[in-house]
C-alpha cells in the first residue's frame, strides 16, 4: 500500500492519506485502524484489525 503511494507520488500524482486509529475504553492500543486514501481524486479504503497475535510478555 505504502509502496503504491510512493510510486504514485513519483509519477506526479496527487496522494492524500487519512489514517484513523480506533480505541476501546482507555486502551492505548487501537483495536482497528481505518485507512482512506485518494490518488488523483479516486478514493480507496482499507480496514485493519490490530489484535495481539503473540502471548503476553513475562515481567
mmCIF file as Biopython writes it, N, C-alpha, C and O atoms, coordinates in Angstrom:
data_model
#
loop_
_atom_site.group_PDB
_atom_site.id
_atom_site.type_symbol
_atom_site.label_atom_id
_atom_site.label_alt_id
_atom_site.label_comp_id
_atom_site.label_asym_id
_atom_site.label_entity_id
_atom_site.label_seq_id
_atom_site.pdbx_PDB_ins_code
_atom_site.Cartn_x
_atom_site.Cartn_y
_atom_site.Cartn_z
_atom_site.occupancy
_atom_site.B_iso_or_equiv
_atom_site.auth_seq_id
_atom_site.auth_asym_id
_atom_site.pdbx_PDB_model_num
ATOM 1   N N  . UNK A ? 1  ? 0.834   -1.173  0.000   1.0 0.0 1  A 1 
ATOM 2   C CA . UNK A ? 1  ? 0.000   0.000   0.000   1.0 0.0 1  A 1 
ATOM 3   C C  . UNK A ? 1  ? 0.893   1.257   0.000   1.0 0.0 1  A 1 
ATOM 4   O O  . UNK A ? 1  ? 0.743   2.136   -0.849  1.0 0.0 1  A 1 
ATOM 5   N N  . UNK A ? 2  ? 1.815   1.323   0.957   1.0 0.0 2  A 1 
ATOM 6   C CA . UNK A ? 2  ? 2.690   2.488   1.028   1.0 0.0 2  A 1 
ATOM 7   C C  . UNK A ? 2  ? 3.578   2.605   -0.205  1.0 0.0 2  A 1 
ATOM 8   O O  . UNK A ? 2  ? 3.857   3.708   -0.674  1.0 0.0 2  A 1 
ATOM 9   N N  . UNK A ? 3  ? 4.025   1.453   -0.733  1.0 0.0 3  A 1 
ATOM 10  C CA . UNK A ? 3  ? 4.842   1.474   -1.952  1.0 0.0 3  A 1 
ATOM 11  C C  . UNK A ? 3  ? 4.040   2.045   -3.115  1.0 0.0 3  A 1 
ATOM 12  O O  . UNK A ? 3  ? 4.574   2.782   -3.944  1.0 0.0 3  A 1 
ATOM 13  N N  . UNK A ? 4  ? 2.764   1.703   -3.172  1.0 0.0 4  A 1 
ATOM 14  C CA . UNK A ? 4  ? 1.891   2.248   -4.218  1.0 0.0 4  A 1 
ATOM 15  C C  . UNK A ? 4  ? 1.760   3.754   -4.106  1.0 0.0 4  A 1 
ATOM 16  O O  . UNK A ? 4  ? 1.787   4.461   -5.113  1.0 0.0 4  A 1 
ATOM 17  N N  . UNK A ? 5  ? 1.617   4.252   -2.872  1.0 0.0 5  A 1 
ATOM 18  C CA . UNK A ? 5  ? 1.543   5.710   -2.677  1.0 0.0 5  A 1 
ATOM 19  C C  . UNK A ? 5  ? 2.828   6.372   -3.158  1.0 0.0 5  A 1 
ATOM 20  O O  . UNK A ? 5  ? 2.797   7.401   -3.832  1.0 0.0 5  A 1 
ATOM 21  N N  . UNK A ? 6  ? 3.963   5.765   -2.800  1.0 0.0 6  A 1 
ATOM 22  C CA . UNK A ? 6  ? 5.259   6.325   -3.199  1.0 0.0 6  A 1 
ATOM 23  C C  . UNK A ? 6  ? 5.393   6.337   -4.722  1.0 0.0 6  A 1 
ATOM 24  O O  . UNK A ? 6  ? 5.867   7.318   -5.296  1.0 0.0 6  A 1 
ATOM 25  N N  . UNK A ? 7  ? 4.978   5.250   -5.379  1.0 0.0 7  A 1 
ATOM 26  C CA . UNK A ? 7  ? 5.039   5.168   -6.839  1.0 0.0 7  A 1 
ATOM 27  C C  . UNK A ? 7  ? 4.178   6.258   -7.476  1.0 0.0 7  A 1 
ATOM 28  O O  . UNK A ? 7  ? 4.592   6.918   -8.430  1.0 0.0 7  A 1 
ATOM 29  N N  . UNK A ? 8  ? 2.966   6.432   -6.927  1.0 0.0 8  A 1 
ATOM 30  C CA . UNK A ? 8  ? 2.080   7.466   -7.456  1.0 0.0 8  A 1 
ATOM 31  C C  . UNK A ? 8  ? 2.671   8.853   -7.280  1.0 0.0 8  A 1 
ATOM 32  O O  . UNK A ? 8  ? 2.569   9.689   -8.178  1.0 0.0 8  A 1 
ATOM 33  N N  . UNK A ? 9  ? 3.285   9.106   -6.141  1.0 0.0 9  A 1 
ATOM 34  C CA . UNK A ? 9  ? 3.922   10.413  -5.915  1.0 0.0 9  A 1 
ATOM 35  C C  . UNK A ? 9  ? 5.068   10.645  -6.896  1.0 0.0 9  A 1 
ATOM 36  O O  . UNK A ? 9  ? 5.214   11.741  -7.436  1.0 0.0 9  A 1 
ATOM 37  N N  . UNK A ? 10 ? 5.887   9.603   -7.127  1.0 0.0 10 A 1 
ATOM 38  C CA . UNK A ? 10 ? 6.988   9.726   -8.097  1.0 0.0 10 A 1 
ATOM 39  C C  . UNK A ? 10 ? 6.464   10.008  -9.497  1.0 0.0 10 A 1 
ATOM 40  O O  . UNK A ? 10 ? 7.117   10.688  -10.289 1.0 0.0 10 A 1 
ATOM 41  N N  . UNK A ? 11 ? 5.276   9.477   -9.798  1.0 0.0 11 A 1 
ATOM 42  C CA . UNK A ? 11 ? 4.658   9.707   -11.112 1.0 0.0 11 A 1 
ATOM 43  C C  . UNK A ? 11 ? 3.966   11.065  -11.198 1.0 0.0 11 A 1 
ATOM 44  O O  . UNK A ? 11 ? 3.368   11.394  -12.222 1.0 0.0 11 A 1 
ATOM 45  N N  . UNK A ? 12 ? 4.047   11.858  -10.118 1.0 0.0 12 A 1 
ATOM 46  C CA . UNK A ? 12 ? 3.480   13.201  -10.135 1.0 0.0 12 A 1 
ATOM 47  C C  . UNK A ? 12 ? 1.995   13.268  -9.793  1.0 0.0 12 A 1 
ATOM 48  O O  . UNK A ? 12 ? 1.358   14.304  -9.986  1.0 0.0 12 A 1 
ATOM 49  N N  . UNK A ? 13 ? 1.446   12.173  -9.290  1.0 0.0 13 A 1 
ATOM 50  C CA . UNK A ? 13 ? 0.027   12.162  -8.936  1.0 0.0 13 A 1 
ATOM 51  C C  . UNK A ? 13 ? -0.188  12.765  -7.548  1.0 0.0 13 A 1 
ATOM 52  O O  . UNK A ? 13 ? 0.729   12.814  -6.729  1.0 0.0 13 A 1 
ATOM 53  N N  . UNK A ? 14 ? -1.400  13.218  -7.302  1.0 0.0 14 A 1 
ATOM 54  C CA . UNK A ? 14 ? -1.785  13.751  -6.003  1.0 0.0 14 A 1 
ATOM 55  C C  . UNK A ? 14 ? -2.205  12.589  -5.104  1.0 0.0 14 A 1 
ATOM 56  O O  . UNK A ? 14 ? -3.068  11.796  -5.480  1.0 0.0 14 A 1 
ATOM 57  N N  . UNK A ? 15 ? -1.597  12.482  -3.912  1.0 0.0 15 A 1 
ATOM 58  C CA . UNK A ? 15 ? -1.913  11.413  -2.968  1.0 0.0 15 A 1 
ATOM 59  C C  . UNK A ? 15 ? -2.271  12.042  -1.626  1.0 0.0 15 A 1 
ATOM 60  O O  . UNK A ? 15 ? -1.496  12.815  -1.063  1.0 0.0 15 A 1 
ATOM 61  N N  . UNK A ? 16 ? -3.458  11.700  -1.120  1.0 0.0 16 A 1 
ATOM 62  C CA . UNK A ? 16 ? -3.914  12.179  0.187   1.0 0.0 16 A 1 
ATOM 63  C C  . UNK A ? 16 ? -4.283  10.955  1.015   1.0 0.0 16 A 1 
ATOM 64  O O  . UNK A ? 16 ? -5.066  10.116  0.571   1.0 0.0 16 A 1 
ATOM 65  N N  . UNK A ? 17 ? -3.715  10.850  2.229   1.0 0.0 17 A 1 
ATOM 66  C CA . UNK A ? 17 ? -3.933  9.682   3.089   1.0 0.0 17 A 1 
ATOM 67  C C  . UNK A ? 17 ? -4.518  10.144  4.413   1.0 0.0 17 A 1 
ATOM 68  O O  . UNK A ? 17 ? -4.076  11.140  4.985   1.0 0.0 17 A 1 
ATOM 69  N N  . UNK A ? 18 ? -5.519  9.407   4.897   1.0 0.0 18 A 1 
ATOM 70  C CA . UNK A ? 18 ? -6.148  9.704   6.184   1.0 0.0 18 A 1 
ATOM 71  C C  . UNK A ? 18 ? -6.186  8.406   6.991   1.0 0.0 18 A 1 
ATOM 72  O O  . UNK A ? 18 ? -6.818  7.434   6.579   1.0 0.0 18 A 1 
ATOM 73  N N  . UNK A ? 19 ? -5.505  8.393   8.148   1.0 0.0 19 A 1 
ATOM 74  C CA . UNK A ? 19 ? -5.409  7.202   8.991   1.0 0.0 19 A 1 
ATOM 75  C C  . UNK A ? 19 ? -6.122  7.477   10.304  1.0 0.0 19 A 1 
ATOM 76  O O  . UNK A ? 19 ? -5.837  8.467   10.979  1.0 0.0 19 A 1 
ATOM 77  N N  . UNK A ? 20 ? -7.060  6.589   10.667  1.0 0.0 20 A 1 
ATOM 78  C CA . UNK A ? 20 ? -7.839  6.776   11.889  1.0 0.0 20 A 1 
ATOM 79  C C  . UNK A ? 20 ? -7.694  5.532   12.774  1.0 0.0 20 A 1 
ATOM 80  O O  . UNK A ? 20 ? -8.231  4.476   12.442  1.0 0.0 20 A 1 
ATOM 81  N N  . UNK A ? 21 ? -6.974  5.647   13.897  1.0 0.0 21 A 1 
ATOM 82  C CA . UNK A ? 21 ? -6.915  4.539   14.848  1.0 0.0 21 A 1 
ATOM 83  C C  . UNK A ? 21 ? -8.174  4.554   15.716  1.0 0.0 21 A 1 
ATOM 84  O O  . UNK A ? 21 ? -8.616  5.616   16.152  1.0 0.0 21 A 1 
ATOM 85  N N  . UNK A ? 22 ? -8.747  3.379   15.966  1.0 0.0 22 A 1 
ATOM 86  C CA . UNK A ? 22 ? -9.950  3.264   16.794  1.0 0.0 22 A 1 
ATOM 87  C C  . UNK A ? 22 ? -9.600  2.560   18.102  1.0 0.0 22 A 1 
ATOM 88  O O  . UNK A ? 22 ? -8.989  1.492   18.091  1.0 0.0 22 A 1 
ATOM 89  N N  . UNK A ? 23 ? -9.986  3.157   19.223  1.0 0.0 23 A 1 
ATOM 90  C CA . UNK A ? 23 ? -9.646  2.647   20.545  1.0 0.0 23 A 1 
ATOM 91  C C  . UNK A ? 23 ? -10.893 2.200   21.292  1.0 0.0 23 A 1 
ATOM 92  O O  . UNK A ? 23 ? -11.986 2.715   21.051  1.0 0.0 23 A 1 
ATOM 93  N N  . UNK A ? 24 ? -10.730 1.243   22.199  1.0 0.0 24 A 1 
ATOM 94  C CA . UNK A ? 24 ? -11.805 0.827   23.097  1.0 0.0 24 A 1 
ATOM 95  C C  . UNK A ? 24 ? -11.467 1.298   24.500  1.0 0.0 24 A 1 
ATOM 96  O O  . UNK A ? 24 ? -10.355 1.083   24.983  1.0 0.0 24 A 1 
ATOM 97  N N  . UNK A ? 25 ? -12.417 1.934   25.147  1.0 0.0 25 A 1 
ATOM 98  C CA . UNK A ? 25 ? -12.218 2.372   26.529  1.0 0.0 25 A 1 
ATOM 99  C C  . UNK A ? 25 ? -10.995 3.244   26.680  1.0 0.0 25 A 1 
ATOM 100 O O  . UNK A ? 25 ? -10.796 4.194   25.923  1.0 0.0 25 A 1 
ATOM 101 N N  . UNK A ? 26 ? -10.167 2.914   27.673  1.0 0.0 26 A 1 
ATOM 102 C CA . UNK A ? 26 ? -8.964  3.706   27.954  1.0 0.0 26 A 1 
ATOM 103 C C  . UNK A ? 26 ? -7.698  3.064   27.381  1.0 0.0 26 A 1 
ATOM 104 O O  . UNK A ? 26 ? -6.585  3.492   27.687  1.0 0.0 26 A 1 
ATOM 105 N N  . UNK A ? 27 ? -7.876  2.032   26.547  1.0 0.0 27 A 1 
ATOM 106 C CA . UNK A ? 27 ? -6.725  1.353   25.955  1.0 0.0 27 A 1 
ATOM 107 C C  . UNK A ? 27 ? -5.899  2.321   25.114  1.0 0.0 27 A 1 
ATOM 108 O O  . UNK A ? 27 ? -6.441  3.192   24.432  1.0 0.0 27 A 1 
ATOM 109 N N  . UNK A ? 28 ? -4.579  2.153   25.173  1.0 0.0 28 A 1 
ATOM 110 C CA . UNK A ? 28 ? -3.677  2.968   24.351  1.0 0.0 28 A 1 
ATOM 111 C C  . UNK A ? 28 ? -3.330  2.262   23.046  1.0 0.0 28 A 1 
ATOM 112 O O  . UNK A ? 28 ? -2.628  2.814   22.198  1.0 0.0 28 A 1 
ATOM 113 N N  . UNK A ? 29 ? -3.829  1.036   22.892  1.0 0.0 29 A 1 
ATOM 114 C CA . UNK A ? 29 ? -3.585  0.272   21.665  1.0 0.0 29 A 1 
ATOM 115 C C  . UNK A ? 29 ? -4.870  0.266   20.841  1.0 0.0 29 A 1 
ATOM 116 O O  . UNK A ? 29 ? -5.909  -0.187  21.322  1.0 0.0 29 A 1 
ATOM 117 N N  . UNK A ? 30 ? -4.813  0.765   19.602  1.0 0.0 30 A 1 
ATOM 118 C CA . UNK A ? 30 ? -6.021  0.748   18.769  1.0 0.0 30 A 1 
ATOM 119 C C  . UNK A ? 30 ? -6.400  -0.694  18.420  1.0 0.0 30 A 1 
ATOM 120 O O  . UNK A ? 30 ? -5.531  -1.525  18.152  1.0 0.0 30 A 1 
ATOM 121 N N  . UNK A ? 31 ? -7.688  -0.977  18.425  1.0 0.0 31 A 1 
ATOM 122 C CA . UNK A ? 31 ? -8.144  -2.312  18.065  1.0 0.0 31 A 1 
ATOM 123 C C  . UNK A ? 31 ? -8.391  -2.422  16.558  1.0 0.0 31 A 1 
ATOM 124 O O  . UNK A ? 31 ? -8.431  -3.526  16.016  1.0 0.0 31 A 1 
ATOM 125 N N  . UNK A ? 32 ? -8.556  -1.286  15.883  1.0 0.0 32 A 1 
ATOM 126 C CA . UNK A ? 32 ? -8.708  -1.242  14.430  1.0 0.0 32 A 1 
ATOM 127 C C  . UNK A ? 32 ? -8.025  0.024   13.917  1.0 0.0 32 A 1 
ATOM 128 O O  . UNK A ? 32 ? -7.883  1.013   14.636  1.0 0.0 32 A 1 
ATOM 129 N N  . UNK A ? 33 ? -7.613  -0.036  12.669  1.0 0.0 33 A 1 
ATOM 130 C CA . UNK A ? 33 ? -7.043  1.131   12.007  1.0 0.0 33 A 1 
ATOM 131 C C  . UNK A ? 33 ? -7.714  1.246   10.640  1.0 0.0 33 A 1 
ATOM 132 O O  . UNK A ? 33 ? -7.627  0.337   9.814   1.0 0.0 33 A 1 
ATOM 133 N N  . UNK A ? 34 ? -8.380  2.370   10.417  1.0 0.0 34 A 1 
ATOM 134 C CA . UNK A ? 34 ? -9.035  2.629   9.133   1.0 0.0 34 A 1 
ATOM 135 C C  . UNK A ? 34 ? -8.147  3.559   8.310   1.0 0.0 34 A 1 
ATOM 136 O O  . UNK A ? 34 ? -7.714  4.606   8.791   1.0 0.0 34 A 1 
ATOM 137 N N  . UNK A ? 35 ? -7.886  3.169   7.080   1.0 0.0 35 A 1 
ATOM 138 C CA . UNK A ? 35 ? -7.046  3.966   6.189   1.0 0.0 35 A 1 
ATOM 139 C C  . UNK A ? 35 ? -7.847  4.295   4.935   1.0 0.0 35 A 1 
ATOM 140 O O  . UNK A ? 35 ? -8.336  3.401   4.245   1.0 0.0 35 A 1 
ATOM 141 N N  . UNK A ? 36 ? -7.974  5.581   4.651   1.0 0.0 36 A 1 
ATOM 142 C CA . UNK A ? 36 ? -8.619  6.053   3.433   1.0 0.0 36 A 1 
ATOM 143 C C  . UNK A ? 36 ? -7.591  6.867   2.664   1.0 0.0 36 A 1 
ATOM 144 O O  . UNK A ? 36 ? -6.875  7.680   3.248   1.0 0.0 36 A 1 
ATOM 145 N N  . UNK A ? 37 ? -7.516  6.650   1.362   1.0 0.0 37 A 1 
ATOM 146 C CA . UNK A ? 37 ? -6.584  7.446   0.560   1.0 0.0 37 A 1 
ATOM 147 C C  . UNK A ? 37 ? -7.205  7.773   -0.780  1.0 0.0 37 A 1 
ATOM 148 O O  . UNK A ? 37 ? -8.077  7.064   -1.283  1.0 0.0 37 A 1 
ATOM 149 N N  . UNK A ? 38 ? -6.728  8.868   -1.340  1.0 0.0 38 A 1 
ATOM 150 C CA . UNK A ? 38 ? -7.167  9.308   -2.665  1.0 0.0 38 A 1 
ATOM 151 C C  . UNK A ? 38 ? -5.943  9.528   -3.533  1.0 0.0 38 A 1 
ATOM 152 O O  . UNK A ? 38 ? -4.977  10.172  -3.124  1.0 0.0 38 A 1 
ATOM 153 N N  . UNK A ? 39 ? -6.001  8.982   -4.736  1.0 0.0 39 A 1 
ATOM 154 C CA . UNK A ? 39 ? -4.957  9.206   -5.734  1.0 0.0 39 A 1 
ATOM 155 C C  . UNK A ? 39 ? -5.648  9.882   -6.907  1.0 0.0 39 A 1 
ATOM 156 O O  . UNK A ? 39 ? -6.495  9.288   -7.574  1.0 0.0 39 A 1 
ATOM 157 N N  . UNK A ? 40 ? -5.273  11.136  -7.147  1.0 0.0 40 A 1 
ATOM 158 C CA . UNK A ? 40 ? -5.902  11.942  -8.194  1.0 0.0 40 A 1 
ATOM 159 C C  . UNK A ? 40 ? -7.429  11.917  -8.071  1.0 0.0 40 A 1 
ATOM 160 O O  . UNK A ? 40 ? -8.141  11.851  -9.073  1.0 0.0 40 A 1 
ATOM 161 N N  . UNK A ? 41 ? -7.915  11.969  -6.837  1.0 0.0 41 A 1 
ATOM 162 C CA . UNK A ? 41 ? -9.349  12.051  -6.593  1.0 0.0 41 A 1 
ATOM 163 C C  . UNK A ? 41 ? -10.073 10.718  -6.474  1.0 0.0 41 A 1 
ATOM 164 O O  . UNK A ? 41 ? -11.222 10.693  -6.031  1.0 0.0 41 A 1 
ATOM 165 N N  . UNK A ? 42 ? -9.442  9.606   -6.855  1.0 0.0 42 A 1 
ATOM 166 C CA . UNK A ? 42 ? -10.086 8.293   -6.740  1.0 0.0 42 A 1 
ATOM 167 C C  . UNK A ? 42 ? -9.842  7.757   -5.327  1.0 0.0 42 A 1 
ATOM 168 O O  . UNK A ? 42 ? -8.701  7.527   -4.925  1.0 0.0 42 A 1 
ATOM 169 N N  . UNK A ? 43 ? -10.944 7.561   -4.576  1.0 0.0 43 A 1 
ATOM 170 C CA . UNK A ? 43 ? -10.830 7.160   -3.174  1.0 0.0 43 A 1 
ATOM 171 C C  . UNK A ? 43 ? -10.841 5.647   -3.003  1.0 0.0 43 A 1 
ATOM 172 O O  . UNK A ? 43 ? -11.586 4.930   -3.670  1.0 0.0 43 A 1 
ATOM 173 N N  . UNK A ? 44 ? -9.987  5.181   -2.083  1.0 0.0 44 A 1 
ATOM 174 C CA . UNK A ? 44 ? -9.944  3.771   -1.697  1.0 0.0 44 A 1 
ATOM 175 C C  . UNK A ? 44 ? -9.910  3.693   -0.182  1.0 0.0 44 A 1 
ATOM 176 O O  . UNK A ? 44 ? -9.583  4.671   0.490   1.0 0.0 44 A 1 
ATOM 177 N N  . UNK A ? 45 ? -10.251 2.515   0.363   1.0 0.0 45 A 1 
ATOM 178 C CA . UNK A ? 45 ? -10.372 2.347   1.799   1.0 0.0 45 A 1 
ATOM 179 C C  . UNK A ? 45 ? -9.875  0.969   2.196   1.0 0.0 45 A 1 
ATOM 180 O O  . UNK A ? 45 ? -10.069 -0.012  1.479   1.0 0.0 45 A 1 
ATOM 181 N N  . UNK A ? 46 ? -9.229  0.916   3.359   1.0 0.0 46 A 1 
ATOM 182 C CA . UNK A ? 46 ? -8.814  -0.367  3.908   1.0 0.0 46 A 1 
ATOM 183 C C  . UNK A ? 46 ? -8.980  -0.330  5.416   1.0 0.0 46 A 1 
ATOM 184 O O  . UNK A ? 46 ? -8.691  0.684   6.051   1.0 0.0 46 A 1 
ATOM 185 N N  . UNK A ? 47 ? -9.444  -1.428  5.991   1.0 0.0 47 A 1 
ATOM 186 C CA . UNK A ? 47 ? -9.687  -1.545  7.418   1.0 0.0 47 A 1 
ATOM 187 C C  . UNK A ? 47 ? -8.791  -2.659  7.962   1.0 0.0 47 A 1 
ATOM 188 O O  . UNK A ? 47 ? -8.839  -3.790  7.478   1.0 0.0 47 A 1 
ATOM 189 N N  . UNK A ? 48 ? -7.973  -2.337  8.969   1.0 0.0 48 A 1 
ATOM 190 C CA . UNK A ? 48 ? -7.046  -3.313  9.530   1.0 0.0 48 A 1 
ATOM 191 C C  . UNK A ? 48 ? -7.436  -3.648  10.963  1.0 0.0 48 A 1 
ATOM 192 O O  . UNK A ? 48 ? -7.681  -2.750  11.768  1.0 0.0 48 A 1 
ATOM 193 N N  . UNK A ? 49 ? -7.495  -4.926  11.279  1.0 0.0 49 A 1 
ATOM 194 C CA . UNK A ? 49 ? -7.661  -5.356  12.656  1.0 0.0 49 A 1 
ATOM 195 C C  . UNK A ? 49 ? -6.290  -5.255  13.311  1.0 0.0 49 A 1 
ATOM 196 O O  . UNK A ? 49 ? -5.281  -5.548  12.670  1.0 0.0 49 A 1 
ATOM 197 N N  . UNK A ? 50 ? -6.235  -4.848  14.565  1.0 0.0 50 A 1 
ATOM 198 C CA . UNK A ? 50 ? -4.950  -4.670  15.236  1.0 0.0 50 A 1 
ATOM 199 C C  . UNK A ? 50 ? -4.927  -5.478  16.533  1.0 0.0 50 A 1 
ATOM 200 O O  . UNK A ? 50 ? -4.616  -4.946  17.598  1.0 0.0 50 A 1 
ATOM 201 N N  . UNK A ? 51 ? -5.259  -6.765  16.434  1.0 0.0 51 A 1 
ATOM 202 C CA . UNK A ? 51 ? -5.291  -7.623  17.598  1.0 0.0 51 A 1 
ATOM 203 C C  . UNK A ? 51 ? -3.911  -8.195  17.856  1.0 0.0 51 A 1 
ATOM 204 O O  . UNK A ? 51 ? -3.144  -8.443  16.926  1.0 0.0 51 A 1 
ATOM 205 N N  . UNK A ? 52 ? -3.603  -8.403  19.121  1.0 0.0 52 A 1 
ATOM 206 C CA . UNK A ? 52 ? -2.333  -9.007  19.520  1.0 0.0 52 A 1 
ATOM 207 C C  . UNK A ? 52 ? -2.306  -10.448 19.057  1.0 0.0 52 A 1 
ATOM 208 O O  . UNK A ? 52 ? -3.270  -11.181 19.279  1.0 0.0 52 A 1 
ATOM 209 N N  . UNK A ? 53 ? -1.218  -10.876 18.415  1.0 0.0 53 A 1 
ATOM 210 C CA . UNK A ? 53 ? -1.120  -12.240 17.906  1.0 0.0 53 A 1 
ATOM 211 C C  . UNK A ? 53 ? -0.291  -13.142 18.826  1.0 0.0 53 A 1 
ATOM 212 O O  . UNK A ? 53 ? -0.479  -14.359 18.831  1.0 0.0 53 A 1 
ATOM 213 N N  . UNK A ? 54 ? 0.620   -12.557 19.597  1.0 0.0 54 A 1 
ATOM 214 C CA . UNK A ? 54 ? 1.519   -13.348 20.440  1.0 0.0 54 A 1 
ATOM 215 C C  . UNK A ? 54 ? 1.007   -13.478 21.845  1.0 0.0 54 A 1 
ATOM 216 O O  . UNK A ? 54 ? -0.026  -12.918 22.212  1.0 0.0 54 A 1 
ATOM 217 N N  . UNK A ? 55 ? 1.768   -14.244 22.641  1.0 0.0 55 A 1 
ATOM 218 C CA . UNK A ? 55 ? 1.383   -14.379 24.039  1.0 0.0 55 A 1 
ATOM 219 C C  . UNK A ? 55 ? 1.991   -13.216 24.837  1.0 0.0 55 A 1 
ATOM 220 O O  . UNK A ? 55 ? 2.977   -12.621 24.403  1.0 0.0 55 A 1 
ATOM 221 N N  . UNK A ? 56 ? 1.416   -12.893 25.985  1.0 0.0 56 A 1 
ATOM 222 C CA . UNK A ? 56 ? 1.920   -11.763 26.795  1.0 0.0 56 A 1 
ATOM 223 C C  . UNK A ? 56 ? 3.366   -11.999 27.233  1.0 0.0 56 A 1 
ATOM 224 O O  . UNK A ? 56 ? 3.790   -13.136 27.436  1.0 0.0 56 A 1 
ATOM 225 N N  . UNK A ? 57 ? 4.103   -10.917 27.372  1.0 0.0 57 A 1 
ATOM 226 C CA . UNK A ? 57 ? 5.496   -10.995 27.824  1.0 0.0 57 A 1 
ATOM 227 C C  . UNK A ? 57 ? 5.536   -11.179 29.333  1.0 0.0 57 A 1 
ATOM 228 O O  . UNK A ? 57 ? 4.720   -10.615 30.061  1.0 0.0 57 A 1 
ATOM 229 N N  . UNK A ? 58 ? 6.496   -11.978 29.793  1.0 0.0 58 A 1 
ATOM 230 C CA . UNK A ? 58 ? 6.702   -12.128 31.241  1.0 0.0 58 A 1 
ATOM 231 C C  . UNK A ? 58 ? 7.411   -10.891 31.767  1.0 0.0 58 A 1 
ATOM 232 O O  . UNK A ? 58 ? 8.272   -10.321 31.096  1.0 0.0 58 A 1 
ATOM 233 N N  . UNK A ? 59 ? 7.048   -10.493 32.945  1.0 0.0 59 A 1 
ATOM 234 C CA . UNK A ? 59 ? 7.692   -9.310  33.547  1.0 0.0 59 A 1 
ATOM 235 C C  . UNK A ? 59 ? 8.385   -9.700  34.814  1.0 0.0 59 A 1 
ATOM 236 O O  . UNK A ? 59 ? 8.987   -8.853  35.474  1.0 0.0 59 A 1 
#
